């Protein structure tokens, strides 16, 4: 079982920056691909970014490319999402997720952290 806890959300003005953290505990494996998703009120959940736990393979949604950076610190079992040049449309609850090694689906999710970007 993988447990994920997000932190770092908050209120920020447009153009500002935030860094989200996702701490993993329990049974963790280096093979877990980690992902960031977000969901705004009245919107469907959307993919933001992901990376393999081992290696440097990453992917980003077009809406956040060149503004967001996903990274990791395996010694701390922590994944980060650095968000720069934030826009009001980035306002959402951000979730960290881990792929199930067996099913290859994102079966493990954190509780989410609210990011609000003011105009």
N, C-alpha and C positions, 0 to 999 in steps of 0.2 A: 504494500500500500504506500502510495506517495501522497504526502500532505504538502500543500503549497499555501504560502501566506504572502500576499502582496502588501506593499507599503509605499509611501512616498507621494500619494495623491494629495490634491489640495486645490486651492484657488490661486490662479495666476492671471496676470494681464496678458493680452495678446502681445506676441513678440517675446514673451518670457520663456523660461525653461523649467523643466521638472525632470527628475530622475526617479523612475519607479524601480522598486526592487521586488524580487520574487524569491523567497527563501524556501528551499525544498528540504523536507525531512522525511523520516521513515525509511522505507526501502527505496533507495535511489540507485539508479544505474547510469553509467556513462553513455549508454546507448539511447537514453531518452532524448528525443528531440523536444525542445521547449518552444512554446509559442506564446505570443501576446495577441489578445483579441480585445475588442471594445464594443460596447453597445450603448447607444444614445437612446433617450426616451422616444418611444414610438418608432424606433428603427430596429432592423434586424442586426444580430451580432455579426461583426465583420472581422476578417483577418487583418492584423496589423503587421506582424513580423514574426519570424521564427529563426532558429539556429539549431544545429546539431550540438549536443552537449560536448562531444569531442570533435574537434575539427572546427573549421572556420566557415562552413557553409551557412549562408544566411539568405533570407528572402524578405522583401518588403512590399507592402501594398503601394501602389502608385501614389496614393494620396499622401504618403508620409516619406517617400523617398527623398533623400538629401536633407531631411529635417530630423528624422528619428534614427537612432542607432541602437541595435541590440547587442549585448555583450554578456559575458559570463565570468564568474570566478569559481572555478571548480573546487578550490580549496575550501570555499565557504558554501558550496552547493547553492549558489545564488545566481540568478539571471537578472540583468538590468535592461531597462529601456530608457535611454536618454532621449528626451524630447526637447527640441529646440525650435525657435520661431513658431511657437504655438499659436494656433488660430482658434477662434470661437467654435468652429466646426469640429475641433478636436475634443470638445466637451463630451464626455461619456464615462461610463464605468469601465475600467480597464481590468481585464482578467489575464492571469497567467495560467498556462495549461501545459501538461506533459503528455506526450504520446504514450499510449500503452504499447509496450514492446511486442506483445502478442497480437493484438488487434490492429495495430498501426493507426488507431484513432486517438483523438484527444479525449481520453477518459478521465483524466485527473485535472481538477480545476481548483483554483483559489477562490476566495470569497469576493474578490473584486475590490478595487479602490477607485474612488470618485476623483475625476479630473474635471475641473471647471475653468474654462478660459473666458475671461470677461473682455468686452469690447473696449 
